[in-house]
Amino acid sequence: MSDTSDRVLTIAHKALDVFDGLVRTAGVLITSEGNVTRASSVLRAMLAVIDGTKAALSSSAPAEDVAAQLDAIVAQAKAGIESLGAGLAENNAQVDAEIAKKFGPSSGV
Amino acid sequence: MTLCQRANATAAFFVTVFLLITSCMLMSACTRNQRVDTLRASVQSLDVAREGYVAWDLVWQQAIVADAPSLEVAVTKVTEHRKNQEQIKLGFDLAYRLIALAATSSDEASLKEALRQVEAIIREVTLLANGGTK
C-alpha cells in the first residue's frame, strides 16, 4: 500500500472516530430524554454503519471477491433508495396524523 | 431538549458525514480494489446521511406543526417543506443510482460523477439542516 493510501486511511479513520463519538454522545442525549424508539433505531443503524465502514477501510478485498462486492454495492444502493422513500412516507403519514390530532380529523396536507 | 435542539443535534451528524465523504473522495484511485473500497465507503456514508435526513425531517415537520397557530399555517408550511423534501429525495436517488452505475463500470468518469453527487447531496442536506427555517 502506498504512503498516500495509508494517509487517506488514517484521515478516514479519524473522521470515523469523530463521527462515532458524536453519534454516541447524541444517543445518550436523546435517549436520556425518554424519547423515541425511532431515535434508538436510527442510532443503532448509524453505529452499525460505522463498524462496517471501519472494517471496510481496514481491509483490502481479495481480487476474486471484487465482483461480488460490487454486486453488493449495487444492492445496497437500491435498498437505500427504497428505504428513503419508505422513511419519508412514514414521516409524512405521522405528521398528517399529528395535524389531524391538533386541528381536527378533517384536516390534512 | 426541544424539538429544534433535537433537529440541531441531528444536523451535527451531517457535518461529520461530510468530513467522512471528503476522506472518501481522496480515496478515488485506479485499482479495482480501491474502487470497491471507495464505492463501499461512499454508499455507506450516503446511508448514514439518509438516516440522518429522515430523522431530521420528522423532527422538523413535527416542530412546524407544534409551532403552527392555525390549520392553514400548518398545512401551508408542511406543504412547502415537502416540496423541498421531494428535491432532497431526488438528490439522494440520483446519488444512489450513480453509485450503482459506477459499481457496474470501470471508468474513472463514472466514479468521479458518483462521488461528486454524493458530496453534493450531503452538502445540501447539511446546509438545510443547519439553516432551515420553519
gemmi code that builds the backbone of each chain (N, CA, C; Angstrom):
import gemmi

chains = {
    "A": [
        ("MET", (0.841, -1.193, 0.000), (0.000, 0.000, 0.000), (0.881, 1.249, 0.000)),
        ("SER", (0.508, 2.267, -0.785), (1.343, 3.458, -0.904), (1.199, 4.354, 0.323)),
        ("ASP", (2.150, 5.278, 0.427), (2.058, 6.240, 1.534), (0.779, 7.051, 1.445)),
        ("THR", (0.400, 7.394, 0.199), (-0.826, 8.180, 0.027), (-2.040, 7.416, 0.533)),
        ("SER", (-2.113, 6.145, 0.161), (-3.249, 5.340, 0.625), (-3.259, 5.226, 2.136)),
        ("ASP", (-2.079, 5.039, 2.722), (-2.001, 4.982, 4.194), (-2.536, 6.267, 4.813)),
        ("ARG", (-2.142, 7.368, 4.204), (-2.565, 8.660, 4.751), (-4.073, 8.841, 4.632)),
        ("VAL", (-4.628, 8.421, 3.492), (-6.075, 8.531, 3.285), (-6.826, 7.693, 4.318)),
        ("LEU", (-6.320, 6.482, 4.542), (-6.983, 5.622, 5.527), (-6.906, 6.222, 6.924)),
        ("THR", (-5.768, 6.831, 7.237), (-5.638, 7.472, 8.546), (-6.658, 8.590, 8.704)),
        ("ILE", (-6.775, 9.406, 7.654), (-7.748, 10.504, 7.698), (-9.161, 9.949, 7.852)),
        ("ALA", (-9.473, 8.932, 7.061), (-10.826, 8.360, 7.123), (-11.119, 7.799, 8.505)),
        ("HIS", (-10.125, 7.152, 9.113), (-10.324, 6.617, 10.457), (-10.561, 7.736, 11.466)),
        ("LYS", (-9.816, 8.821, 11.330), (-10.022, 9.947, 12.251), (-11.433, 10.507, 12.096)),
        ("ALA", (-11.866, 10.643, 10.829), (-13.218, 11.153, 10.582), (-14.255, 10.228, 11.199)),
        ("LEU", (-14.039, 8.949, 11.036), (-14.983, 7.982, 11.601), (-15.002, 8.039, 13.120)),
        ("ASP", (-13.837, 8.228, 13.703), (-13.784, 8.299, 15.166), (-14.561, 9.505, 15.691)),
        ("VAL", (-14.418, 10.629, 14.986), (-15.185, 11.823, 15.373), (-16.678, 11.548, 15.255)),
        ("PHE", (-17.050, 10.980, 14.135), (-18.458, 10.677, 13.892), (-18.984, 9.712, 14.941)),
        ("ASP", (-18.176, 8.704, 15.225), (-18.522, 7.709, 16.235), (-18.838, 8.387, 17.576)),
        ("GLY", (-17.948, 9.276, 17.996), (-18.134, 9.954, 19.273), (-19.381, 10.806, 19.304)),
        ("LEU", (-19.633, 11.508, 18.199), (-20.823, 12.357, 18.138), (-22.099, 11.542, 18.219)),
        ("VAL", (-22.106, 10.449, 17.480), (-23.310, 9.619, 17.469), (-23.581, 9.071, 18.865)),
        ("ARG", (-22.522, 8.582, 19.516), (-22.719, 8.012, 20.851), (-23.168, 9.088, 21.842)),
        ("THR", (-22.579, 10.281, 21.742), (-22.988, 11.375, 22.629), (-24.437, 11.774, 22.374)),
        ("ALA", (-24.775, 11.929, 21.108), (-26.146, 12.300, 20.760), (-27.119, 11.220, 21.218)),
        ("GLY", (-26.667, 9.986, 21.126), (-27.525, 8.889, 21.563), (-27.868, 8.986, 23.028)),
        ("VAL", (-26.869, 9.326, 23.831), (-27.103, 9.486, 25.265), (-28.070, 10.646, 25.510)),
        ("LEU", (-27.838, 11.758, 24.806), (-28.689, 12.934, 24.997), (-30.137, 12.636, 24.638)),
        ("ILE", (-30.303, 12.003, 23.503), (-31.664, 11.785, 23.014), (-32.388, 10.751, 23.856)),
        ("THR", (-31.715, 9.641, 24.115), (-32.415, 8.573, 24.826), (-32.604, 8.902, 26.298)),
        ("SER", (-31.748, 9.748, 26.866), (-31.923, 10.092, 28.268), (-33.172, 10.936, 28.477)),
        ("GLU", (-33.685, 11.513, 27.394), (-34.909, 12.276, 27.494), (-36.130, 11.357, 27.544)),
        ("GLY", (-35.893, 10.069, 27.421), (-37.003, 9.137, 27.415), (-37.642, 9.070, 26.057)),
        ("ASN", (-36.966, 9.566, 25.090), (-37.516, 9.720, 23.759), (-37.356, 8.457, 22.950)),
        ("VAL", (-38.307, 8.155, 22.288), (-38.424, 7.613, 20.962), (-37.634, 6.394, 20.576)),
        ("THR", (-38.408, 5.449, 20.301), (-37.899, 4.220, 19.707), (-37.171, 4.520, 18.406)),
        ("ARG", (-37.716, 5.495, 17.683), (-37.156, 5.805, 16.362), (-35.706, 6.285, 16.484)),
        ("ALA", (-35.468, 7.151, 17.454), (-34.105, 7.660, 17.632), (-33.141, 6.519, 17.929)),
        ("SER", (-33.591, 5.592, 18.741), (-32.733, 4.463, 19.085), (-32.410, 3.631, 17.851)),
        ("SER", (-33.417, 3.390, 17.024), (-33.171, 2.544, 15.858), (-32.268, 3.245, 14.855)),
        ("VAL", (-32.433, 4.564, 14.730), (-31.555, 5.313, 13.828), (-30.117, 5.256, 14.327)),
        ("LEU", (-29.951, 5.444, 15.611), (-28.597, 5.419, 16.174), (-27.969, 4.042, 16.032)),
        ("ARG", (-28.766, 3.013, 16.240), (-28.224, 1.656, 16.066), (-27.761, 1.453, 14.631)),
        ("ALA", (-28.571, 1.960, 13.697), (-28.189, 1.821, 12.286), (-26.896, 2.566, 12.001)),
        ("MET", (-26.772, 3.763, 12.573), (-25.559, 4.546, 12.348), (-24.332, 3.847, 12.921)),
        ("LEU", (-24.485, 3.295, 14.112), (-23.350, 2.598, 14.724), (-22.953, 1.381, 13.904)),
        ("ALA", (-23.960, 0.689, 13.356), (-23.653, -0.470, 12.515), (-22.896, -0.039, 11.265)),
        ("VAL", (-23.316, 1.101, 10.714), (-22.631, 1.605, 9.521), (-21.187, 1.969, 9.847)),
        ("ILE", (-20.992, 2.583, 10.992), (-19.629, 2.963, 11.392), (-18.748, 1.727, 11.531)),
        ("ASP", (-19.270, 0.720, 12.211), (-18.479, -0.500, 12.379), (-18.168, -1.134, 11.028)),
        ("GLY", (-19.185, -1.138, 10.154), (-18.982, -1.726, 8.830), (-17.975, -0.948, 8.003)),
        ("THR", (-18.050, 0.386, 8.106), (-17.124, 1.211, 7.334), (-15.699, 1.051, 7.838)),
        ("LYS", (-15.545, 0.988, 9.149), (-14.209, 0.785, 9.713), (-13.620, -0.535, 9.199)),
        ("ALA", (-14.461, -1.567, 9.207), (-13.974, -2.867, 8.734), (-13.604, -2.783, 7.257)),
        ("ALA", (-14.450, -2.059, 6.494), (-14.188, -1.947, 5.054), (-12.884, -1.212, 4.785)),
        ("LEU", (-12.654, -0.164, 5.553), (-11.445, 0.628, 5.335), (-10.188, -0.076, 5.847)),
        ("SER", (-10.384, -1.017, 6.737), (-9.234, -1.689, 7.335), (-8.732, -2.854, 6.491)),
        ("SER", (-9.532, -3.299, 5.553), (-9.123, -4.469, 4.778), (-9.207, -4.176, 3.294)),
        ("SER", (-8.395, -4.865, 2.567), (-8.426, -4.748, 1.121), (-9.011, -6.029, 0.554)),
        ("ALA", (-9.946, -5.884, -0.380), (-10.659, -7.056, -0.858), (-9.784, -7.934, -1.750)),
        ("PRO", (-9.823, -9.251, -1.545), (-9.147, -10.146, -2.483), (-9.761, -9.986, -3.868)),
        ("ALA", (-8.950, -10.137, -4.904), (-9.420, -9.866, -6.259), (-10.647, -10.687, -6.629)),
        ("GLU", (-10.681, -11.961, -6.171), (-11.790, -12.817, -6.586), (-13.120, -12.388, -5.960)),
        ("ASP", (-13.035, -11.561, -4.891), (-14.257, -11.111, -4.235), (-14.775, -9.789, -4.790)),
        ("VAL", (-14.013, -9.174, -5.662), (-14.366, -7.826, -6.098), (-15.727, -7.792, -6.794)),
        ("ALA", (-15.963, -8.735, -7.695), (-17.236, -8.729, -8.429), (-18.410, -8.869, -7.465)),
        ("ALA", (-18.271, -9.762, -6.492), (-19.351, -9.954, -5.521), (-19.569, -8.700, -4.692)),
        ("GLN", (-18.466, -8.037, -4.359), (-18.606, -6.822, -3.550), (-19.241, -5.693, -4.347)),
        ("LEU", (-18.937, -5.623, -5.626), (-19.582, -4.607, -6.459), (-21.082, -4.891, -6.581)),
        ("ASP", (-21.439, -6.167, -6.702), (-22.863, -6.528, -6.724), (-23.543, -6.104, -5.426)),
        ("ALA", (-22.837, -6.298, -4.323), (-23.404, -5.927, -3.017), (-23.602, -4.416, -2.917)),
        ("ILE", (-22.686, -3.657, -3.513), (-22.825, -2.194, -3.503), (-24.057, -1.772, -4.297)),
        ("VAL", (-24.266, -2.406, -5.447), (-25.456, -2.099, -6.254), (-26.720, -2.407, -5.446)),
        ("ALA", (-26.716, -3.570, -4.785), (-27.886, -3.945, -3.979), (-28.100, -2.962, -2.834)),
        ("GLN", (-27.009, -2.522, -2.221), (-27.125, -1.571, -1.109), (-27.673, -0.236, -1.596)),
        ("ALA", (-27.261, 0.188, -2.790), (-27.760, 1.443, -3.346), (-29.260, 1.348, -3.629)),
        ("LYS", (-29.687, 0.226, -4.195), (-31.128, 0.045, -4.457), (-31.919, 0.043, -3.156)),
        ("ALA", (-31.377, -0.635, -2.151), (-32.057, -0.673, -0.850), (-32.131, 0.721, -0.237)),
        ("GLY", (-31.090, 1.518, -0.471), (-31.082, 2.879, 0.059), (-32.194, 3.725, -0.530)),
        ("ILE", (-32.413, 3.590, -1.833), (-33.492, 4.339, -2.499), (-34.839, 3.942, -1.910)),
        ("GLU", (-35.040, 2.638, -1.750), (-36.332, 2.158, -1.227), (-36.528, 2.601, 0.226)),
        ("SER", (-35.459, 2.542, 1.003), (-35.559, 2.908, 2.414), (-35.873, 4.397, 2.582)),
        ("LEU", (-35.270, 5.215, 1.723), (-35.532, 6.655, 1.796), (-37.005, 6.947, 1.521)),
        ("GLY", (-37.533, 6.345, 0.449), (-38.942, 6.568, 0.106), (-39.865, 6.125, 1.231)),
        ("ALA", (-39.565, 4.953, 1.793), (-40.413, 4.428, 2.866), (-40.323, 5.303, 4.112)),
        ("GLY", (-39.114, 5.747, 4.434), (-38.925, 6.566, 5.637), (-39.650, 7.898, 5.548)),
        ("LEU", (-39.544, 8.551, 4.386), (-40.199, 9.851, 4.234), (-41.724, 9.694, 4.178)),
        ("ALA", (-42.195, 8.625, 3.553), (-43.645, 8.382, 3.516), (-44.175, 8.157, 4.929)),
        ("GLU", (-43.398, 7.446, 5.732), (-43.788, 7.197, 7.121), (-43.815, 8.511, 7.903)),
        ("ASN", (-42.793, 9.353, 7.689), (-42.764, 10.671, 8.338), (-44.011, 11.476, 7.987)),
        ("ASN", (-44.310, 11.534, 6.677), (-45.428, 12.353, 6.225), (-46.756, 11.854, 6.807)),
        ("ALA", (-46.908, 10.539, 6.845), (-48.137, 9.983, 7.404), (-48.262, 10.328, 8.887)),
        ("GLN", (-47.143, 10.252, 9.591), (-47.168, 10.556, 11.022), (-47.502, 12.031, 11.260)),
        ("VAL", (-46.910, 12.903, 10.451), (-47.161, 14.337, 10.618), (-48.609, 14.666, 10.237)),
        ("ASP", (-49.125, 14.034, 9.182), (-50.535, 14.240, 8.822), (-51.442, 13.856, 9.987)),
        ("ALA", (-51.091, 12.766, 10.647), (-51.893, 12.326, 11.791), (-51.802, 13.334, 12.938)),
        ("GLU", (-50.614, 13.925, 13.118), (-50.460, 14.916, 14.189), (-51.231, 16.194, 13.879)),
        ("ILE", (-51.281, 16.566, 12.592), (-52.084, 17.731, 12.197), (-53.557, 17.459, 12.478)),
        ("ALA", (-54.004, 16.269, 12.105), (-55.401, 15.916, 12.346), (-55.721, 15.905, 13.833)),
        ("LYS", (-54.777, 15.441, 14.620), (-54.997, 15.371, 16.068), (-55.076, 16.772, 16.666)),
        ("LYS", (-54.226, 17.675, 16.151), (-54.180, 19.018, 16.725), (-55.331, 19.898, 16.242)),
        ("PHE", (-55.659, 19.772, 14.943), (-56.623, 20.725, 14.370), (-57.969, 20.094, 14.017)),
        ("GLY", (-58.083, 18.773, 14.149), (-59.352, 18.142, 13.846), (-59.202, 17.092, 12.762)),
        ("PRO", (-60.074, 16.097, 12.788), (-59.923, 14.941, 11.899), (-60.102, 15.255, 10.418)),
        ("SER", (-60.738, 16.368, 10.068), (-60.965, 16.666, 8.646), (-59.783, 17.403, 8.019)),
        ("SER", (-58.779, 17.751, 8.831), (-57.641, 18.482, 8.293), (-56.638, 17.514, 7.692)),
        ("GLY", (-55.710, 18.070, 6.930), (-54.674, 17.223, 6.332), (-53.937, 17.971, 5.248)),
        ("VAL", (-52.785, 17.402, 4.867), (-51.967, 18.063, 3.840), (-52.295, 17.453, 2.502)),
    ],
    "B": [
        ("MET", (-34.805, 18.639, 26.127), (-34.320, 19.054, 24.799), (-35.524, 19.378, 23.911)),
        ("THR", (-35.547, 20.556, 23.313), (-36.674, 20.938, 22.470), (-36.567, 20.254, 21.112)),
        ("LEU", (-37.643, 20.376, 20.349), (-37.630, 19.782, 19.007), (-36.524, 20.388, 18.162)),
        ("CYS", (-36.367, 21.719, 18.269), (-35.341, 22.374, 17.457), (-33.937, 21.955, 17.901)),
        ("GLN", (-33.758, 21.789, 19.198), (-32.441, 21.333, 19.673), (-32.148, 19.938, 19.143)),
        ("ARG", (-33.200, 19.118, 19.120), (-33.036, 17.776, 18.586), (-32.670, 17.839, 17.098)),
        ("ALA", (-33.356, 18.748, 16.403), (-33.045, 18.906, 14.978), (-31.602, 19.357, 14.798)),
        ("ASN", (-31.149, 20.251, 15.668), (-29.768, 20.718, 15.564), (-28.776, 19.597, 15.871)),
        ("ALA", (-29.132, 18.742, 16.838), (-28.251, 17.604, 17.141), (-28.142, 16.704, 15.928)),
        ("THR", (-29.284, 16.507, 15.262), (-29.249, 15.686, 14.050), (-28.397, 16.356, 12.993)),
        ("ALA", (-28.510, 17.682, 12.909), (-27.725, 18.402, 11.904), (-26.231, 18.199, 12.108)),
        ("ALA", (-25.831, 18.032, 13.357), (-24.399, 17.827, 13.632), (-23.891, 16.555, 12.966)),
        ("PHE", (-24.792, 15.584, 12.801), (-24.394, 14.357, 12.120), (-23.893, 14.677, 10.707)),
        ("PHE", (-24.617, 15.574, 10.042), (-24.305, 15.830, 8.642), (-22.911, 16.426, 8.475)),
        ("VAL", (-22.513, 17.231, 9.428), (-21.192, 17.853, 9.338), (-20.104, 16.782, 9.326)),
        ("THR", (-20.254, 15.813, 10.212), (-19.223, 14.784, 10.269), (-19.335, 13.814, 9.106)),
        ("VAL", (-20.563, 13.610, 8.641), (-20.710, 12.776, 7.442), (-19.978, 13.442, 6.278)),
        ("PHE", (-20.096, 14.759, 6.191), (-19.412, 15.479, 5.118), (-17.894, 15.303, 5.244)),
        ("LEU", (-17.422, 15.314, 6.481), (-15.981, 15.089, 6.704), (-15.581, 13.712, 6.210)),
        ("LEU", (-16.428, 12.743, 6.499), (-16.160, 11.384, 6.047), (-16.147, 11.317, 4.525)),
        ("ILE", (-17.104, 11.982, 3.918), (-17.183, 11.962, 2.454), (-15.937, 12.587, 1.839)),
        ("THR", (-15.464, 13.670, 2.442), (-14.249, 14.301, 1.937), (-13.093, 13.311, 1.956)),
        ("SER", (-13.035, 12.523, 3.018), (-11.998, 11.496, 3.086), (-12.187, 10.461, 1.992)),
        ("CYS", (-13.453, 10.099, 1.763), (-13.735, 9.097, 0.734), (-13.339, 9.617, -0.646)),
        ("MET", (-13.557, 10.924, -0.867), (-13.189, 11.494, -2.156), (-11.700, 11.306, -2.429)),
        ("LEU", (-10.916, 11.418, -1.351), (-9.472, 11.265, -1.511), (-9.082, 9.847, -1.894)),
        ("MET", (-10.003, 8.928, -1.650), (-9.666, 7.523, -1.886), (-9.851, 7.109, -3.339)),
        ("SER", (-10.429, 7.994, -4.174), (-10.658, 7.576, -5.551), (-9.312, 7.230, -6.178)),
        ("ALA", (-9.227, 6.034, -6.676), (-7.927, 5.547, -7.134), (-8.128, 4.592, -8.294)),
        ("CYS", (-7.037, 4.160, -8.861), (-7.141, 3.448, -10.120), (-7.276, 1.943, -9.965)),
        ("THR", (-6.918, 1.356, -8.832), (-7.017, -0.096, -8.760), (-8.456, -0.507, -8.473)),
        ("ARG", (-8.754, -1.744, -8.861), (-10.127, -2.220, -8.718), (-10.511, -2.356, -7.245)),
        ("ASN", (-9.566, -2.833, -6.433), (-9.870, -2.958, -5.010), (-10.134, -1.598, -4.371)),
        ("GLN", (-9.343, -0.613, -4.768), (-9.547, 0.716, -4.201), (-10.869, 1.302, -4.681)),
        ("ARG", (-11.258, 0.958, -5.931), (-12.554, 1.416, -6.431), (-13.683, 0.829, -5.576)),
        ("VAL", (-13.564, -0.446, -5.272), (-14.573, -1.095, -4.426), (-14.619, -0.431, -3.059)),
        ("ASP", (-13.449, -0.223, -2.456), (-13.407, 0.399, -1.130), (-14.026, 1.791, -1.157)),
        ("THR", (-13.721, 2.548, -2.215), (-14.252, 3.909, -2.331), (-15.771, 3.892, -2.463)),
        ("LEU", (-16.272, 3.030, -3.346), (-17.721, 2.974, -3.556), (-18.447, 2.463, -2.313)),
        ("ARG", (-17.839, 1.475, -1.665), (-18.484, 0.931, -0.467), (-18.539, 1.991, 0.638)),
        ("ALA", (-17.442, 2.680, 0.843), (-17.443, 3.734, 1.873), (-18.430, 4.833, 1.503)),
        ("SER", (-18.532, 5.129, 0.203), (-19.437, 6.189, -0.225), (-20.901, 5.807, -0.013)),
        ("VAL", (-21.265, 4.577, -0.383), (-22.661, 4.179, -0.237), (-23.022, 4.074, 1.238)),
        ("GLN", (-22.065, 3.665, 2.062), (-22.354, 3.601, 3.493), (-22.490, 5.006, 4.089)),
        ("SER", (-21.666, 5.916, 3.616), (-21.795, 7.301, 4.074), (-23.138, 7.880, 3.646)),
        ("LEU", (-23.531, 7.548, 2.424), (-24.828, 8.015, 1.931), (-25.964, 7.441, 2.775)),
        ("ASP", (-25.825, 6.192, 3.181), (-26.833, 5.576, 4.058), (-26.933, 6.330, 5.380)),
        ("VAL", (-25.779, 6.686, 5.934), (-25.775, 7.437, 7.197), (-26.475, 8.782, 7.008)),
        ("ALA", (-26.122, 9.466, 5.920), (-26.743, 10.766, 5.654), (-28.248, 10.616, 5.450)),
        ("ARG", (-28.644, 9.547, 4.769), (-30.074, 9.307, 4.525), (-30.815, 9.096, 5.838)),
        ("GLU", (-30.258, 8.262, 6.705), (-30.899, 8.016, 8.005), (-30.982, 9.304, 8.808)),
        ("GLY", (-29.908, 10.066, 8.775), (-29.912, 11.341, 9.495), (-30.949, 12.295, 8.935)),
        ("TYR", (-31.051, 12.336, 7.602), (-32.015, 13.246, 6.981), (-33.449, 12.837, 7.319)),
        ("VAL", (-33.736, 11.546, 7.254), (-35.098, 11.082, 7.551), (-35.453, 11.413, 9.002)),
        ("ALA", (-34.493, 11.214, 9.917), (-34.742, 11.534, 11.326), (-34.968, 13.033, 11.496)),
        ("TRP", (-34.124, 13.833, 10.849), (-34.269, 15.297, 10.936), (-35.594, 15.759, 10.345)),
        ("ASP", (-35.968, 15.168, 9.210), (-37.195, 15.567, 8.517), (-38.418, 15.420, 9.421)),
        ("LEU", (-38.482, 14.303, 10.155), (-39.631, 14.090, 11.035), (-39.653, 15.130, 12.154)),
        ("VAL", (-38.507, 15.331, 12.765), (-38.440, 16.305, 13.864), (-38.819, 17.695, 13.358)),
        ("TRP", (-38.345, 18.030, 12.172), (-38.611, 19.357, 11.614), (-40.099, 19.548, 11.317)),
        ("GLN", (-40.705, 18.529, 10.703), (-42.138, 18.637, 10.398), (-42.969, 18.715, 11.683)),
        ("GLN", (-42.555, 17.941, 12.678), (-43.281, 17.982, 13.957), (-43.168, 19.360, 14.593)),
        ("ALA", (-41.994, 19.976, 14.453), (-41.814, 21.320, 15.012), (-42.698, 22.327, 14.278)),
        ("ILE", (-42.819, 22.168, 12.965), (-43.685, 23.063, 12.190), (-45.120, 22.975, 12.705)),
        ("VAL", (-45.592, 21.740, 12.893), (-46.970, 21.548, 13.356), (-47.134, 22.086, 14.776)),
        ("ALA", (-46.148, 21.817, 15.619), (-46.240, 22.265, 17.020), (-46.291, 23.788, 17.108)),
        ("ASP", (-45.558, 24.469, 16.223), (-45.489, 25.935, 16.275), (-46.643, 26.617, 15.541)),
        ("ALA", (-47.357, 25.874, 14.704), (-48.375, 26.498, 13.855), (-49.583, 26.949, 14.691)),
        ("PRO", (-50.005, 28.214, 14.517), (-51.147, 28.696, 15.289), (-52.499, 28.280, 14.703)),
        ("SER", (-52.485, 27.862, 13.435), (-53.758, 27.500, 12.805), (-53.531, 26.365, 11.809)),
        ("LEU", (-54.627, 25.752, 11.418), (-54.551, 24.679, 10.424), (-53.965, 25.188, 9.118)),
        ("GLU", (-54.398, 26.383, 8.699), (-53.939, 26.921, 7.423), (-52.417, 27.099, 7.413)),
        ("VAL", (-51.899, 27.644, 8.504), (-50.441, 27.849, 8.592), (-49.717, 26.501, 8.576)),
        ("ALA", (-50.229, 25.546, 9.336), (-49.588, 24.227, 9.403), (-49.545, 23.581, 8.022)),
        ("VAL", (-50.688, 23.602, 7.331), (-50.766, 22.948, 6.014), (-49.861, 23.657, 5.013)),
        ("THR", (-49.881, 24.984, 5.036), (-49.049, 25.741, 4.088), (-47.571, 25.443, 4.294)),
        ("LYS", (-47.127, 25.477, 5.556), (-45.689, 25.292, 5.824), (-45.253, 23.846, 5.602)),
        ("VAL", (-46.113, 22.909, 5.976), (-45.759, 21.494, 5.755), (-45.712, 21.199, 4.245)),
        ("THR", (-46.659, 21.761, 3.508), (-46.666, 21.560, 2.051), (-45.403, 22.132, 1.431)),
        ("GLU", (-45.016, 23.311, 1.893), (-43.791, 23.929, 1.374), (-42.571, 23.071, 1.708)),
        ("HIS", (-42.533, 22.582, 2.933), (-41.408, 21.725, 3.338), (-41.331, 20.478, 2.458)),
        ("ARG", (-42.481, 19.925, 2.124), (-42.475, 18.660, 1.360), (-42.036, 18.865, -0.092)),
        ("LYS", (-42.191, 20.077, -0.600), (-41.625, 20.350, -1.932), (-40.102, 20.240, -1.863)),
        ("ASN", (-39.527, 20.806, -0.823), (-38.080, 20.705, -0.619), (-37.673, 19.254, -0.355)),
        ("GLN", (-38.501, 18.570, 0.441), (-38.227, 17.167, 0.755), (-38.131, 16.341, -0.530)),
        ("GLU", (-39.011, 16.647, -1.488), (-39.015, 15.905, -2.752), (-37.720, 16.138, -3.533)),
        ("GLN", (-37.221, 17.372, -3.478), (-35.957, 17.674, -4.164), (-34.787, 16.926, -3.529)),
        ("ILE", (-34.774, 16.897, -2.195), (-33.714, 16.168, -1.499), (-33.797, 14.681, -1.826)),
        ("LYS", (-35.019, 14.179, -1.868), (-35.217, 12.760, -2.190), (-34.657, 12.448, -3.576)),
        ("LEU", (-34.927, 13.336, -4.525), (-34.409, 13.141, -5.878), (-32.880, 13.177, -5.894)),
        ("GLY", (-32.302, 14.054, -5.068), (-30.847, 14.141, -4.987), (-30.227, 12.860, -4.453)),
        ("PHE", (-30.828, 12.311, -3.395), (-30.352, 11.034, -2.863), (-30.510, 9.934, -3.908)),
        ("ASP", (-31.677, 9.942, -4.551), (-31.966, 8.922, -5.557), (-30.883, 8.929, -6.646)),
        ("LEU", (-30.539, 10.123, -7.106), (-29.515, 10.258, -8.149), (-28.165, 9.745, -7.645)),
        ("ALA", (-27.811, 10.118, -6.420), (-26.519, 9.688, -5.865), (-26.445, 8.165, -5.777)),
        ("TYR", (-27.515, 7.553, -5.287), (-27.528, 6.087, -5.198), (-27.409, 5.453, -6.588)),
        ("ARG", (-28.127, 6.010, -7.563), (-28.092, 5.429, -8.915), (-26.713, 5.592, -9.548)),
        ("LEU", (-26.066, 6.726, -9.286), (-24.726, 6.927, -9.843), (-23.707, 5.981, -9.200)),
        ("ILE", (-23.881, 5.710, -7.915), (-23.000, 4.734, -7.260), (-23.207, 3.350, -7.875)),
        ("ALA", (-24.482, 2.990, -8.084), (-24.759, 1.690, -8.696), (-24.153, 1.622, -10.100)),
        ("LEU", (-24.255, 2.719, -10.824), (-23.675, 2.762, -12.177), (-22.156, 2.612, -12.111)),
        ("ALA", (-21.536, 3.332, -11.192), (-20.075, 3.259, -11.056), (-19.621, 1.863, -10.627)),
        ("ALA", (-20.502, 1.174, -9.889), (-20.152, -0.184, -9.445), (-20.249, -1.194, -10.583)),
        ("THR", (-20.961, -0.836, -11.627), (-21.077, -1.750, -12.766), (-20.202, -1.291, -13.932)),
        ("SER", (-19.394, -0.263, -13.706), (-18.483, 0.236, -14.739), (-17.053, 0.171, -14.200)),
        ("SER", (-16.114, 0.563, -15.042), (-14.727, 0.573, -14.573), (-14.013, 1.866, -14.939)),
        ("ASP", (-14.744, 2.831, -15.482), (-14.099, 4.070, -15.918), (-14.001, 5.079, -14.774)),
        ("GLU", (-13.053, 5.974, -14.910), (-12.814, 6.991, -13.881), (-13.956, 8.014, -13.827)),
        ("ALA", (-14.535, 8.316, -15.011), (-15.569, 9.360, -15.067), (-16.799, 8.991, -14.243)),
        ("SER", (-17.242, 7.748, -14.328), (-18.447, 7.360, -13.582), (-18.190, 7.411, -12.080)),
        ("LEU", (-16.975, 7.052, -11.675), (-16.634, 7.107, -10.247), (-16.620, 8.554, -9.752)),
        ("LYS", (-15.987, 9.417, -10.530), (-15.919, 10.825, -10.125), (-17.310, 11.444, -10.055)),
        ("GLU", (-18.178, 11.114, -11.018), (-19.521, 11.687, -11.039), (-20.337, 11.199, -9.834)),
        ("ALA", (-20.179, 9.916, -9.511), (-20.892, 9.385, -8.343), (-20.436, 10.089, -7.064)),
        ("LEU", (-19.128, 10.239, -6.905), (-18.604, 10.897, -5.700), (-19.019, 12.361, -5.645)),
        ("ARG", (-19.052, 12.993, -6.818), (-19.472, 14.401, -6.871), (-20.919, 14.544, -6.387)),
        ("GLN", (-21.784, 13.633, -6.832), (-23.192, 13.730, -6.436), (-23.387, 13.386, -4.968)),
        ("VAL", (-22.618, 12.408, -4.473), (-22.694, 12.069, -3.041), (-22.305, 13.293, -2.212)),
        ("GLU", (-21.209, 13.912, -2.616), (-20.768, 15.111, -1.892), (-21.819, 16.204, -1.977)),
        ("ALA", (-22.415, 16.382, -3.164), (-23.384, 17.468, -3.369), (-24.624, 17.284, -2.502)),
        ("ILE", (-25.151, 16.067, -2.452), (-26.401, 15.882, -1.700), (-26.140, 15.998, -0.202)),
        ("ILE", (-24.984, 15.524, 0.246), (-24.692, 15.650, 1.681), (-24.453, 17.114, 2.045)),
        ("ARG", (-23.800, 17.831, 1.137), (-23.617, 19.267, 1.391), (-24.981, 19.968, 1.463)),
        ("GLU", (-25.893, 19.549, 0.568), (-27.214, 20.191, 0.517), (-28.017, 19.937, 1.794)),
        ("VAL", (-28.026, 18.680, 2.254), (-28.805, 18.409, 3.459), (-28.131, 19.008, 4.695)),
        ("THR", (-26.809, 19.137, 4.647), (-26.118, 19.790, 5.759), (-26.542, 21.247, 5.859)),
        ("LEU", (-26.551, 21.933, 4.712), (-26.980, 23.334, 4.708), (-28.434, 23.452, 5.141)),
        ("LEU", (-29.251, 22.544, 4.659), (-30.669, 22.578, 5.001), (-30.876, 22.393, 6.498)),
        ("ALA", (-30.200, 21.380, 7.048), (-30.384, 21.073, 8.460), (-29.830, 22.176, 9.360)),
        ("ASN", (-28.801, 22.851, 8.885), (-28.207, 23.908, 9.708), (-28.884, 25.258, 9.521)),
        ("GLY", (-29.554, 25.431, 8.380), (-30.109, 26.749, 8.099), (-31.581, 26.768, 7.765)),
        ("GLY", (-32.252, 25.633, 7.971), (-33.665, 25.575, 7.603), (-34.511, 26.516, 8.448)),
        ("THR", (-35.561, 27.047, 7.836), (-36.473, 27.914, 8.586), (-37.874, 27.362, 8.481)),
        ("LYS", (-38.544, 27.363, 9.616), (-39.930, 26.895, 9.630), (-40.802, 28.033, 9.144)),
    ],
}
model = gemmi.Model(1)
for chain_id, residues in chains.items():
    chain = gemmi.Chain(chain_id)
    for i, (resn, *xyz) in enumerate(residues, 1):
        res = gemmi.Residue()
        res.name, res.seqid = resn, gemmi.SeqId(i, " ")
        for name, pos in zip(("N", "CA", "C"), xyz):
            atom = gemmi.Atom()
            atom.name, atom.element = name, gemmi.Element(name[0])
            atom.pos, atom.b_iso = gemmi.Position(*pos), 0.0
            res.add_atom(atom)
        chain.add_residue(res)
    model.add_chain(chain)
structure = gemmi.Structure()
structure.add_model(model)
structure.setup_entities()
